Amino acid sequence: MEEFISDTVKINRNAESVFKLISDMSFFAQAVSNAQIEDIEDFQSTQDICSFKVKGVETGIRIIVREPNTTVKYTGYGYSPFEFFIWVQLKELAPDDTRLRIVLKAHLNLMMKTMFKGKIKKGLDKIVYQLAEALNR
């Protein structure tokens, strides 16, 4: 299983308030809507699951573990070309200083690993900075 780790970003909130947002998939529905991401269509969510279409293919993400104020773990829901797990990790350094990073673990075949390894890291970094921007509003 390949592991990819995003940059670590600063969130100007306490870990509890960040955790409340990232542990509810409805927050991501609003963030995706605000970001107006072209390739994502029909985004729907509940507290535990979000589903959407990317270039016409329906897929999704679901929360599998919530560790209060420290970690939310996600995995695929519906169709996915490979098995993956995402950890959003939090560490509160001070009352309004929480650090956040994303860890992705994925089963990638050799061809996918070769083609997408650099793009996955760049994509994670883009997501973590957009998430920080949304959480710091």
Protein Blocks (a to p, Z undefined) as FASTA:
>chain_A
ZZdddddddddbdfklmmmmmmpmklmmmmmmmnopaklghiacdfkbccddeehiacdd
ddfbdcehkbccdddehjdfbdcddddddddfbfklccddddddddddfklmmmmmmmmm
mmmmmmmmmmmmmmmZZ
